[in-house]
Amino acid sequence: MPSATSLTIVSKCTVFPDQKSTLQDLKLSVSDLPMLSCHYIQKGGLFTRPPTLSIDSLISHLKQSLSQTLSHFPPLAGRFNTDSDGHIYITCNDAGVDFIHATATNISILDILYPLHVPDCIRGFFTFDSTVSYQGHYKPILAVQVTELADGVFIGCSMNHSVTDGTSFWNFFNTFAEVSRGIDKISRKPDFSRNSVLVSGAVLKVPQGGPQVTFNENELLSERIFSFSREAILKLKSKVNNKKWSQNSGNTDADVVELMGKESNDALFQIHNSGKMTGILESWFKNAVLKPQETVPNLQTGEISSFQSLCALLWRAVTRARNLNPSKTTTFRMAVNCRHRLNPKLDPLYFGNAIQSIPTYAPAGDVLSKDLRWCAEQLNKNVVAHNDGMVRRFVQDWESNPRCFPLGNLDGASMTIGSSPRFPMYDNDFGWGRPLAVRSGKANKFDGKISAFPGREGNGTVDLEVVLAPETMAGIESDDEFMQQKPHSQQGNWNVRSWLLPVANSFFEVIFEENEERMLREELDSFRRSGDLYLLPSGDYGISSPAPREDLAFTVFVPSEKAFQRDLRLQLNDSLVPEKRNDTYAVVSRILGFSAVPQTLSSTTVSSSTEVFYDSLSGFTLYISKDLDGMLVVNRIRSEMVDLKRGEIIVHIMDGVIMDAEFEQAVQPDYTEED
């Protein structure tokens, strides 16, 4: 597996705002100052390569877009300044930000998405590693690194945590993407006001040399992203709230309202509705669908939310895996957004930190002996209680004893969850499509650090980035209660291990079984005997057949998992059980016979102005064109991803199933009048 050392820095420069700042100095708030001992935030997106831009043109374009974006976010191009009284300010002096162009062309998209655990190479996609936020006095507040991969691009941002929280970070990142797309007027203008209770006269006394992180930065850790489907989350919520769940009746109106905020991460939802439809529909659900006397249950009546249910599940699994003494006090910390909790409320786009950490304590014995609902109730009580009065009490407590935030698992029994599945992490499109995955760097990671992301597919799906000691990670991976919720490795939300690679193996079976050319058969036979390459470990999903060498030239137009389920009415997990596996692979083999071409065909070889055609392995003709955004269209089916590579094999992920009319008719489900 490639490592961070495989990366080479091509160039580094300073990017300045394209307009001079007129913004006055901004005083660090009660929420900003505790973060001075934290690392810079490190988050970014994995993208396919732009089909119409060379890497040099892309780098030039992103620099220009960044310069324009900084004019909307002057604090990010500034530096810290401490006055004679010890108050720390952001001076918006246009000092600029770092921009790094790096290359790691030995690393492919699948190298990032395929492994069960997050690979170490991700760390190299970010700069300012181990940089503490206090160093913003003399280091840039922001650095952007663009890393060129074998078949993709990673855009990573390292941003001072005393300047932004997650809300502000993603507003910048998405605005950067908007400007890159050529948007003239940004949609979410940041609010730089400093007139709330969070701005205090208290002074944080900083030790000589500045504050340091409070956890072991060199601790051996294991990191994995667990993805939870909307169905699994709603089932879990129903269980916690003692409700009966069914696939047809499980979605109450309140569930819909709760999931709407997460669903806004769907790019199509945003594009078609200009980012406004979520609020309109949410209002409609609350006022027209729910009874007039009712309110949203998880906010008012004490019903436990899906996210709190998920946190409780993880709290129990990690506590069990740590094998703690029953009397040991465990802590589960949740970061909450205070913008809407204060009265008067802060602007939703308030720029800066507006978060507080809510601890929930319980003996390990209680966490494990009491049921899941009890654990979720403890979390729910503290979240519901964190209103305007509680926010102000937290402020007063800090003012009485100014201090930096003690990140880490200092007692071996703590967990901290940050970020949010409501953050619009997949709403950014720099001009050639949404990210395939969101990843974070090494910053602020310790045993027990959890980050919540929205799933790429939206619709209420959630990804949990879980960082644990290796033995604890092994424990939750074998935890019956946790794994019964069917979390899968996030692997790019394309389920590469559970979907693309089994399908690819089926494709290679098609090549071996259906191609009648003697030379190809003999060569494939030799590969099969030698076991030259396995796309899957032996035994996964019952598939142990070796795939051919990567130097055979093929292009495969693979249906996405969603298309497979939608168009063929086959559920992947259900369809691969032993009693159904043969039927499933018979269907998949036929489909991939229609969609595989025995030569390499990347998106860059197809002109936007012409249509080309090729015969697939089964003799079915594929008519291929390219949209203006670089996505391929094959027999009127549009691609979702293009140019995934394994050696000479090119894979394009399609939003539909390519098949001839006869086979399409054969696999269509029989409809009854009741349907």
C-alpha positions in Angstrom: 0.0 0.0 0.0 1.4 3.4 -1.0 2.4 5.7 1.9 2.7 9.4 2.5 6.4 9.1 1.6 5.4 8.4 -2.0 4.4 12.0 -2.4 6.5 14.7 -4.1 6.1 18.5 -3.7 6.1 20.1 -7.1 5.7 23.7 -6.1 4.7 25.9 -3.2 3.7 29.6 -3.3 1.7 32.2 -1.5 -1.7 33.2 -2.8 -3.1 36.6 -1.9 -6.7 37.9 -2.0 -7.5 39.5 -5.3 -9.0 42.5 -3.4 -7.6 44.4 -0.4 -9.4 43.7 2.9 -11.4 46.4 4.6 -12.4 44.2 7.5 -11.3 45.3 11.0 -9.4 43.0 13.4 -11.5 40.2 14.8 -11.1 39.3 18.5 -10.9 35.6 19.3 -13.9 34.5 21.2 -14.5 32.3 24.2 -15.1 29.5 21.6 -12.0 30.4 19.6 -9.4 30.7 22.3 -9.6 27.1 23.8 -8.7 25.8 20.3 -5.3 27.5 20.4 -3.8 24.2 21.6 -5.5 22.1 18.9 -4.0 21.2 15.5 -5.2 22.9 12.3 -8.3 21.3 10.8 -7.3 19.0 8.0 -10.1 18.0 5.6 -10.5 17.6 1.9 -12.1 15.9 -1.0 -11.1 13.1 -3.4 -12.1 13.9 -7.0 -11.7 12.3 -10.4 -9.4 14.2 -12.8 -11.0 17.1 -14.7 -11.5 15.6 -18.2 -10.8 18.9 -20.1 -7.9 20.4 -18.1 -4.3 19.5 -17.9 -2.8 19.4 -14.4 -0.9 22.6 -15.0 -4.1 24.4 -16.1 -6.0 23.0 -13.1 -3.3 24.3 -10.7 -3.4 27.8 -12.3 -7.2 27.8 -12.2 -7.4 26.8 -8.6 -4.9 29.4 -7.5 -6.9 32.1 -9.2 -10.2 30.8 -7.7 -8.6 30.7 -4.2 -7.4 34.3 -4.6 -11.0 35.4 -5.4 -12.4 33.3 -2.6 -10.1 34.8 0.0 -11.6 38.2 -0.8 -14.8 36.9 0.7 -13.0 35.4 3.7 -10.3 38.0 4.7 -9.5 36.4 8.1 -8.1 33.4 6.4 -5.5 35.5 4.7 -4.5 37.2 7.9 -2.4 36.4 11.0 -2.8 36.5 14.8 -1.8 39.4 16.8 -1.7 39.6 20.6 -2.1 43.1 22.1 -0.5 44.5 25.2 -3.4 43.3 27.4 -3.0 39.7 26.2 -6.1 39.7 23.9 -5.6 37.8 20.7 -7.0 39.1 17.4 -7.1 38.1 13.7 -5.5 40.9 11.8 -6.9 40.9 8.3 -3.7 42.1 6.7 -3.8 40.1 3.4 -0.6 38.3 4.3 -1.8 35.4 2.1 -2.1 31.6 2.4 0.1 28.7 1.3 -0.7 26.8 -1.9 1.1 23.5 -2.5 1.0 21.4 -5.7 2.1 17.8 -5.0 2.2 14.6 -7.0 1.6 11.0 -6.0 0.9 9.4 -9.3 1.7 5.9 -7.9 -1.5 6.3 -5.8 -4.9 5.6 -7.4 -8.4 6.3 -6.4 -8.9 2.6 -5.5 -5.8 2.7 -3.3 -7.6 5.2 -1.2 -11.1 3.7 -1.3 -10.4 0.0 -1.3 -8.6 -0.7 2.0 -10.7 -1.7 5.0 -8.8 0.8 7.2 -8.0 4.3 6.1 -4.5 4.1 4.5 -1.5 6.2 5.7 -1.1 7.9 2.4 -4.0 10.2 3.2 -1.8 12.0 5.7 0.4 13.3 2.8 -2.5 15.1 1.2 -2.3 17.8 3.8 0.3 20.3 5.0 0.8 21.8 8.4 1.0 18.4 10.0 1.1 18.7 13.8 0.8 22.5 13.6 -0.8 24.0 16.7 -3.3 26.8 16.1 -1.4 29.2 18.3 1.2 29.3 15.5 -1.2 31.4 13.5 0.8 34.3 14.9 3.6 33.6 12.4 2.2 30.9 10.0 -0.6 31.2 7.5 -4.0 30.6 8.8 -4.9 28.5 5.8 -3.0 26.2 3.4 -4.4 24.4 0.4 -2.7 21.4 -1.1 -3.7 19.9 -4.5 -2.3 16.4 -5.0 -2.2 14.8 -8.4 -3.0 11.1 -8.3 -2.8 8.4 -10.9 -6.4 8.8 -11.9 -7.7 11.6 -9.6 -7.0 14.7 -7.6 -7.2 15.4 -3.9 -7.9 18.9 -2.7 -7.0 19.3 1.0 -7.3 22.3 3.3 -5.5 22.8 6.5 -7.2 25.6 8.5 -6.5 27.2 11.9 -9.0 25.7 14.4 -9.0 28.9 16.4 -10.4 30.7 13.4 -13.0 28.3 12.2 -15.2 25.4 13.3 -16.7 22.9 11.0 -19.6 25.2 9.9 -17.2 27.9 8.8 -14.7 25.5 7.3 -17.2 23.9 4.9 -18.7 27.3 4.1 -15.3 28.3 2.9 -14.6 25.0 1.1 -17.9 25.1 -0.8 -17.5 28.8 -1.7 -14.1 28.0 -3.1 -15.8 25.4 -5.2 -18.5 27.8 -6.3 -15.9 30.4 -7.4 -14.0 27.6 -9.3 -17.2 26.8 -11.2 -17.5 30.4 -12.3 -20.3 31.5 -10.0 -20.4 35.4 -10.0 -22.2 35.8 -6.7 -21.5 33.5 -3.8 -24.6 31.9 -2.2 -23.5 31.8 1.5 -21.8 35.0 2.5 -20.0 34.6 5.9 -21.0 36.8 8.9 -18.0 38.4 10.7 -19.9 40.2 13.4 -18.4 40.1 16.9 -21.3 41.3 19.2 -22.4 38.2 21.1 -21.8 36.8 24.5 -19.0 34.7 23.0 -16.8 37.8 22.8 -15.3 38.3 26.2 -12.9 40.5 28.1 -11.3 37.5 29.8 -7.6 36.8 29.0 -6.1 33.4 28.3 -2.6 33.2 29.8 -0.4 31.4 27.3 2.7 29.5 28.5 6.1 30.5 27.1 6.4 29.1 23.6 2.7 28.7 23.2 0.3 26.0 24.2 0.8 22.4 23.1 -1.6 19.5 22.3 -2.8 17.5 25.3 -2.6 14.0 23.7 0.1 11.7 22.4 0.6 12.6 18.7 2.7 9.5 18.1 0.2 6.9 19.6 -0.4 3.8 17.4 -3.9 4.1 16.1 -6.3 2.3 13.8 -8.7 4.3 11.7 -11.8 3.1 9.8 -14.9 4.7 8.3 -18.1 2.9 9.0 -21.1 3.8 6.7 -24.6 3.5 7.9 -27.5 3.4 5.4 -30.7 5.4 5.9 -32.6 2.2 6.5 -30.1 1.0 9.2 -30.3 4.3 11.0 -34.1 4.5 11.0 -34.2 0.9 12.3 -31.8 1.8 15.1 -33.8 4.9 16.0 -37.0 2.9 16.1 -35.4 0.4 18.4 -34.1 3.1 20.7 -37.5 4.8 20.8 -39.3 1.5 21.3 -41.2 1.7 18.0 -42.0 -1.0 15.6 -40.2 -0.4 12.3 -41.0 -1.7 8.8 -39.6 -0.8 5.5 -42.9 0.6 4.3 -44.1 2.3 7.4 -41.0 3.2 9.3 -40.6 6.7 8.0 -42.8 9.0 10.1 -43.2 12.6 9.2 -40.8 13.6 12.0 -38.2 11.2 10.6 -38.5 12.9 7.2 -38.0 16.3 8.8 -35.0 15.1 10.8 -33.4 13.6 7.7 -34.1 16.6 5.5 -31.0 18.5 6.7 -28.8 15.5 5.8 -30.6 15.0 2.5 -29.5 18.5 1.5 -26.1 17.1 0.9 -27.4 15.5 -2.3 -26.0 17.6 -5.1 -29.1 17.1 -7.4 -31.4 18.3 -4.6 -29.3 21.4 -4.2 -28.9 22.1 -8.0 -32.6 21.7 -8.8 -33.8 23.7 -5.8 -31.0 26.4 -5.5 -30.3 25.3 -2.0 -33.7 26.6 -0.7 -36.0 23.7 -1.0 -34.9 22.0 2.2 -36.1 24.9 4.3 -39.3 25.2 2.3 -40.2 21.5 2.6 -39.2 21.3 6.2 -41.5 24.2 7.0 -44.3 22.5 5.0 -43.8 19.2 6.9 -43.9 20.9 10.2 -46.8 23.1 9.6 -49.0 21.1 7.1 -48.2 17.5 7.7 -47.7 17.4 11.4 -50.7 18.2 13.6 -50.9 21.8 14.6 -50.2 20.9 18.3 -47.3 18.7 17.4 -43.7 19.8 17.0 -40.7 17.9 15.8 -40.3 15.1 18.3 -36.5 14.9 18.6 -36.4 18.6 19.4 -39.3 19.0 21.8 -40.9 15.9 23.1 -37.8 14.0 24.2 -37.8 11.5 21.3 -34.2 10.4 20.8 -32.7 11.4 17.4 -31.1 9.0 15.0 -27.7 10.5 15.5 -28.0 10.2 19.3 -29.0 6.6 18.8 -25.9 6.0 16.7 -23.7 7.6 19.3 -25.1 5.4 22.0 -24.5 2.3 19.9 -20.8 3.3 19.5 -20.5 4.3 23.1 -21.5 0.8 24.2 -19.3 -1.0 21.6 -16.2 0.9 22.4 -16.8 0.6 26.2 -17.2 -3.2 25.7 -14.1 -3.4 23.6 -12.0 -1.6 26.1 -12.9 -4.1 28.8 -13.1 -1.5 31.5 -13.7 -2.0 35.2 -17.5 -1.7 35.8 -16.9 1.2 38.3 -14.7 3.1 35.8 -16.4 6.4 34.7 -16.7 6.7 31.0 -17.1 10.0 29.1 -18.8 10.6 25.8 -18.2 14.2 24.5 -20.4 15.7 21.8 -19.6 19.0 20.1 -22.7 21.1 19.6 -23.4 24.1 17.5 -24.4 27.1 19.6 -25.5 29.4 16.7 -29.1 28.5 17.0 -29.0 27.8 20.8 -28.2 31.4 21.8 -31.0 34.0 22.3 -30.7 36.1 20.2 -29.4 33.6 17.7 -26.2 34.0 15.8 -26.3 34.1 12.1 -26.2 30.6 10.7 -23.1 31.6 8.7 -21.4 33.3 11.7 -17.6 32.9 10.9 -15.6 31.5 13.7 -16.0 28.9 16.4 -19.5 28.7 17.9 -19.3 25.2 19.4 -19.2 23.8 22.9 -18.4 20.3 24.1 -21.1 18.5 26.1 -19.8 15.7 28.3 -22.0 12.8 29.4 -20.7 10.6 32.2 -21.6 7.0 33.1 -19.9 4.1 34.8 -18.8 1.4 32.4 -21.0 -1.1 34.2 -24.1 1.0 33.6 -23.2 1.6 29.9 -23.1 -2.2 29.3 -25.7 -3.6 31.8 -28.4 -1.1 30.9 -30.0 -1.1 27.4 -29.2 0.9 24.4 -32.1 3.3 25.0 -30.8 4.2 28.4 -27.4 5.2 27.0 -29.1 7.2 24.3 -31.3 8.9 26.9 -28.3 10.1 28.8 -26.9 11.8 25.6 -30.3 13.1 24.7 -30.9 14.8 28.1 -27.7 16.7 27.9 -28.2 17.8 24.3 -31.8 19.0 25.0 -30.7 20.8 28.1 -28.0 22.8 26.2 -30.1 25.9 25.6 -29.3 29.6 25.8 -28.9 29.5 29.6 -26.5 26.6 29.5 -24.4 28.1 26.7 -24.0 31.2 28.8 -23.1 29.2 31.9 -20.4 27.5 29.9 -19.1 30.9 28.9 -19.1 32.1 32.5 -17.3 29.0 33.6 -14.6 29.6 31.1 -14.2 33.2 31.9 -13.7 32.3 35.6 -10.8 30.0 34.5 -9.6 30.6 31.0 -8.0 27.5 29.6 -7.3 25.6 26.4 -9.4 22.6 25.5 -7.9 19.3 26.7 -8.3 17.0 23.7 -7.5 13.4 24.1 -8.4 10.2 26.0 -6.5 11.0 29.1 -8.2 8.4 31.4 -8.5 5.6 28.8 -12.3 5.7 29.0 -13.3 8.7 27.0 -14.7 9.3 23.5 -15.1 12.6 21.6 -17.3 13.0 18.6 -17.0 16.1 16.4 -18.1 17.3 12.9 -21.6 16.6 11.8 -23.6 14.6 9.3 -25.4 17.9 8.6 -22.3 19.5 7.2 -22.6 19.9 3.4 -19.4 18.1 2.7 -20.5 16.7 -0.7 -22.1 20.0 -1.9 -18.8 21.2 -3.4 -18.2 20.8 -7.2 -15.2 22.6 -8.5 -16.4 22.2 -12.1 -16.1 18.5 -12.9 -18.3 16.8 -10.3 -18.8 16.2 -6.6 -16.1 14.5 -4.5 -16.0 10.7 -4.5 -15.1 10.8 -0.8 -14.2 13.2 2.0 -11.1 12.4 4.1 -9.3 14.0 7.0 -5.6 14.2 7.9 -3.7 13.2 11.0 -4.7 16.3 12.9 -6.4 16.0 16.3 -6.6 12.2 16.2 -6.3 10.1 19.3 -7.8 6.9 20.8 -11.6 7.6 21.0 -11.8 10.4 18.4 -14.9 10.1 16.2 -16.0 12.3 13.3 -19.4 12.2 11.8 -19.8 12.8 8.0 -22.8 12.7 5.8 -22.9 9.8 3.4 -22.0 10.7 -0.2 -25.4 9.5 -1.4 -27.3 11.8 1.0 -30.8 10.8 2.0 -29.9 10.5 5.7 -26.9 8.2 5.4 -24.1 8.7 7.9 -20.4 7.9 7.9 -18.5 7.6 11.2 -14.7 8.1 11.0 -13.6 6.1 14.0 -10.1 6.3 15.5 -9.2 3.8 18.2 -6.3 1.9 19.6 -5.8 -1.2 17.4 -7.1 -3.7 19.9 -10.2 -1.6 20.6 -10.9 -1.3 16.9 -10.6 -5.1 16.6 -13.1 -5.3 19.4 -15.8 -3.2 17.8 -15.3 -5.0 14.5 -16.3 -8.2 16.2 -19.0 -6.7 18.4 -22.4 -8.3 17.7 -24.6 -5.4 18.7 -22.5 -2.9 16.6 -22.1 -5.0 13.5 -25.7 -6.1 13.5 -26.5 -2.6 12.4 -24.7 -3.6 9.1 -22.2 -0.8 8.9 -19.9 -1.3 6.0 -16.5 0.2 5.3 -17.0 3.6 3.7 -14.6 2.9 0.8 -15.7 5.9 -1.1 -19.4 5.3 -0.6 -19.1 3.4 -3.8 -18.7 0.2 -1.7 -15.7 -0.8 -3.7 -15.0 -3.9 -1.8 -18.7 -5.1 -1.6 -19.7 -3.9 -5.1 -17.2 -2.9 -7.7 -14.7 -5.6 -7.2 -17.1 -8.5 -7.0 -18.7 -7.2 -10.2 -15.2 -6.9 -11.8 -14.5 -10.5 -10.8 -17.7 -11.5 -12.5 -16.7 -9.5 -15.6 -13.4 -11.4 -15.8 -15.4 -14.7 -15.5 -17.3 -13.5 -18.5 -14.1 -13.0 -20.4 -12.9 -16.5 -19.6 -16.2 -18.3 -20.1 -17.8 -16.5 -23.1 -14.9 -15.4 -25.3 -14.2 -18.1 -27.8 -10.9 -16.9 -29.2 -8.3 -19.6 -28.6 -5.4 -17.2 -27.8 -7.3 -15.2 -25.2 -8.6 -18.4 -23.6 -5.1 -19.9 -23.3 -3.7 -16.7 -21.9 -6.5 -16.3 -19.4 -6.0 -20.0 -18.5 -2.4 -19.4 -17.6 -3.4 -16.4 -15.4 -6.0 -18.6 -13.7 -3.4 -21.3 -13.0 -0.7 -18.9 -11.8 -3.0 -16.8 -9.6 -1.2 -13.8 -10.9 -3.6 -11.2 -9.5 -6.6 -11.3 -7.1 -9.0 -8.4 -7.0 -10.6 -9.9 -3.9 -9.0 -11.9 -1.0 -9.9 -15.6 -1.3 -13.2 -16.3 0.3 -14.8 -12.9 0.1 -18.4 -13.4 -0.9 -17.4 -16.9 -1.9 -15.3 -15.6 -4.8 -11.9 -17.1 -5.1 -11.2 -16.9 -8.8 -8.1 -15.0 -9.8 -8.5 -12.1 -12.2 -6.3 -11.7 -15.2 -3.2 -9.6 -15.3 -3.7 -5.8 -15.3 -1.8 -5.5 -18.5 -4.8 -6.8 -20.5 -6.5 -3.8 -22.1 -10.2 -3.7 -21.3 -12.9 -1.0 -20.6 -15.9 -1.9 -18.4 -19.0 0.2 -18.0 -20.1 -1.0 -14.6 -23.6 -0.2 -13.3 -23.5 1.6 -9.9 -24.9 -0.2 -6.9 -27.9 2.0 -7.0 -28.5 1.3 -10.7 -28.1 -2.4 -10.0 -30.8 -2.3 -7.3 -33.1 0.1 -9.1 -33.0 -1.4 -12.6 -32.7 -5.1 -11.8 -34.5 -5.1 -8.4 -31.6 -7.0 -6.9 -30.3 -6.1 -3.4 -26.5 -6.7 -3.2 -26.3 -8.0 0.3 -29.4 -10.2 -0.2 -28.5 -11.3 -3.7 -25.1 -12.6 -2.7 -26.3 -15.1 -0.1 -25.3 -18.7 -1.1 -28.8 -19.7 -2.2 -29.1 -16.7 -4.6 -25.5 -16.2 -5.6 -25.5 -18.3 -8.8 -28.6 -16.5 -10.2 -27.1 -13.1 -9.3 -23.8 -13.8 -11.0 -25.6 -15.2 -14.1 -27.4 -11.9 -14.5 -24.2 -9.9 -13.8 -22.2 -12.0 -16.2 -24.7 -11.3 -19.0 -24.8 -7.6 -18.2 -21.0 -7.2 -18.2 -20.8 -9.1 -21.5 -22.9 -6.3 -22.9 -20.8 -3.5 -21.3 -17.2 -4.7 -21.6 -15.0 -3.5 -24.5 -11.7 -5.3 -25.2 -9.6 -2.1 -25.4 -8.8 0.8 -23.3 -11.2 3.8 -23.6 -10.8 6.7 -21.3 -13.0 9.7 -21.2 -10.2 11.9 -22.6 -10.2 9.9 -25.9 -13.9 10.8 -26.6 -14.5 14.1 -28.2 -17.5 16.2 -26.9 -18.6 16.8 -30.4 -18.7 13.3 -31.8 -20.2 9.9 -31.1 -18.1 6.8 -31.3 -19.2 3.2 -31.3 -17.6 -0.1 -30.3 -18.7 -3.7 -30.1 -18.8 -5.2 -26.6 -17.6 -8.8 -25.8 -21.1 -10.1 -26.5 -21.3 -8.2 -29.9 -23.7 -5.6 -28.6 -22.9 -2.2 -30.0 -22.1 0.6 -27.6 -22.7 4.2 -28.7 -20.5 6.5 -26.7 -20.5 10.3 -26.4 -19.4 12.8 -23.8 -21.3 15.6 -22.0 -19.8 19.0 -21.6 -18.9 18.2 -18.0 -16.7 15.2 -19.2 -19.1 12.5 -18.1 -19.6 9.7 -20.7 -23.0 8.7 -22.1 -23.3 5.1 -23.3 -26.5 4.1 -25.1 -28.2 7.1 -23.4 -27.0 6.0 -19.9 -24.9 8.7 -18.2 -21.8 7.9 -16.1 -21.4 8.8 -12.4 -17.6 8.2 -12.3 -15.1 7.9 -15.1 -11.6 6.6 -15.6 -11.0 4.4 -12.6 -7.9 2.4 -13.5 -6.2 -0.8 -12.5 -3.3 -1.2 -14.9 -4.6 -1.2 -18.4 -8.2 -1.9 -17.2 -10.4 1.2 -17.2 -13.7 1.2 -15.3 -16.5 3.7 -15.7 -19.4 3.7 -13.2 -22.8 4.1 -14.9 -26.1 5.4 -13.6 -27.9 2.5 -15.3 -27.5 -1.0 -16.7 -26.3 -1.4 -20.3 -28.2 -4.3 -21.9 -29.9 -5.2 -25.1 -33.7 -5.0 -25.5 -34.3 -8.8 -25.3 -32.4 -9.1 -22.0 -34.0 -5.9 -20.6 -37.4 -7.4 -21.2 -36.3 -10.7 -19.6 -35.1 -9.1 -16.4 -38.0 -6.7 -15.9 -40.1 -7.6 -12.9 -43.6 -8.8 -13.4 -46.1 -6.2 -12.2 -49.5 -7.0 -10.8 -52.5 -4.7 -10.5 -51.7 -4.2 -6.9 -48.3 -2.7 -7.7 
